[in-house]
Amino acid sequence: MALRIGNGFDVHQLAPGLPLFLGGVKLEHTMGCVAHSDGDVLIHALCDAILGALALGDIGKHFPDTDNAFKGIDSKILLSQCMEMVKERGWRVVNADCTIAAQKPKMAPYIPAMRECLASLLEVETDCVSVKATTTEHLGFCGREEGIAVMASVLLEK
């Protein structure tokens, strides 16, 4: 058995009037992520973690924000395409661990749905997907509600 670990990190600026998607779930909030795609910063960090574990570069290499084919795209599609790369190479996801840094909105009510959505996309049981959140205690750009950051780790097995 072979194992590989990948980690990903992504940040998106917040702006009023945009929808907010995290972990494949739409959250009720007055601001959303500025992005070429739907701005799901959690899924983007998870894609980077997967691509890193496969040593295939990063999300920008595979889904560049200069390509109109990805304008407004649902990030769940990007994660599904990353999973195809995993399977094509004979790997499978063992587990994923994600941490969201955002002052608002409160994430706790949405985390179960995020875990279910991500588990489905990663083709694992829900208890193999961890999603946690922190507020950063009003410090930095996340604390000032200027953006959201996510760190993600994934373990692959062959």
N, C-alpha and C positions, 0 to 999 in steps of 0.2 A: 504494500500500500504506500502511495506517495501522498504527501500533504503539501499544500501551498497556502500561505496567508497573504492577503492583500489589504491595503488600507486606502481609503479615499477621503478627501476633504473638499468641500465646496462651499461657496458663499454666494449669496445673491442679495442685491440691494432691494429694499422694500419701497413701494410707492403706493399712494392712495388710489383707490378705485380699481385695482387689479385683483383678479381671483387669486386665492392662496391655496396651493396644492402641496401637500407633504405626504410622502409615503403612499402616493396613489389616492389620497383622500382629500376632498375639498373641505377646507376649514372656513368657518364663519369668522371674518375679520375685515377691518376697514382698509387693509393694505394687502398687497400681494407682491410676488417677486418679479423684478424686472429681468426679462430673459428673452432669448430668441425662441426657446421652446415654451412649454407651459410653466417653466421655472421651478419644477419640483426638486428643490435642492437636496432633499433626502435621497431620492432616487439617483440623482446625479452623483452624489458621493458614493453610493452603493455601486453604481456602474464603474466608477473609477477604482473602487476596491477590487471588483471582479477583474477588470482589465489589468490591474496591477498584479494580481495573483497569477494571471496568465502571461505576464510580461509582454502585453500587447499595447503599451502606451496608455493614453488617457482618453477621456470622453471626447475632448476636442479633436483628437486625431481621427476618431471614427464617426463623429457626428458634429462637424464643424458649424459654428454659428454664422459662417459666411455662406452656407448652403441653404437655399430657399426650401429644399425638400424637408428641412427640419424646422421651418418657421411655424411656431405655434403647436408643434407636435406634442402629443401626450407622452410624457416621459416613461410611462409604463411600456410603450412600444420600444423605447431605447433599451430598457432593462431586459425586455424579451429578446431583443437582438443580441445583447451581451450574453444572455443565457444560451442562445444558439451557439455562440462561440465556445462557451464552456462545454456543452454537450458534443460539439464537433471534435473537440480535442480529447474526449474521453473522461472528462472531469465531472464532478457533481458538487453542489453546495452542501456543506455539512451544517454550517450555521452562519449567522450574520449578527453583528452588534453595531447599533447606530446610536449616536448622541446628537440631539438637536440643541443648539444654543439660540434662544430667542426670548426676549422679555415678554412678549405677548404674541398671540393669544395663549392661554393656558392649554397645554398639550394633552394633559391627562385624559380628558374625555374622548380624544381622538386616537389615542395610542392603540387600543384593542383593534380598531378597524385598520389602522396602518399595518399592524403586525399580520393580520389576516390577509390583507392585500399583498404585502410583500412575500409572505410565505407561499401564496399561490403562484406568484411570478417566479420565485426562486425554486419552486417545486420541492418544498420541505414542509414539515409540520410547523404549526404556529409557534410551538415551544422552542423552535430552533431560530427564531427571529426575536431579537431584543431591540426595543426602541425606548430610549430614555430622553429626558429633556432637562435642561437647566436654564435659568434666567440670566445668568452672569451678574446678578445683583446690581443691575443698572450700570454696569461698567462696560466700556468699549462700545463699538458700533452696534452690537447686538443689544446691549443694555439700553442704549439710546433709541432703540427701535428703528435703526437705519438699515438693518439687514438681518439675515438669518444665516447661520453657519451650521454645517453638519459634518461630523466625523463618522466614518463607517469602516468596519473591518469585516472580512469574510474569510472563511476557511473552506478550501476546496480539497476534495479527496479523489484519487484515481485508483 
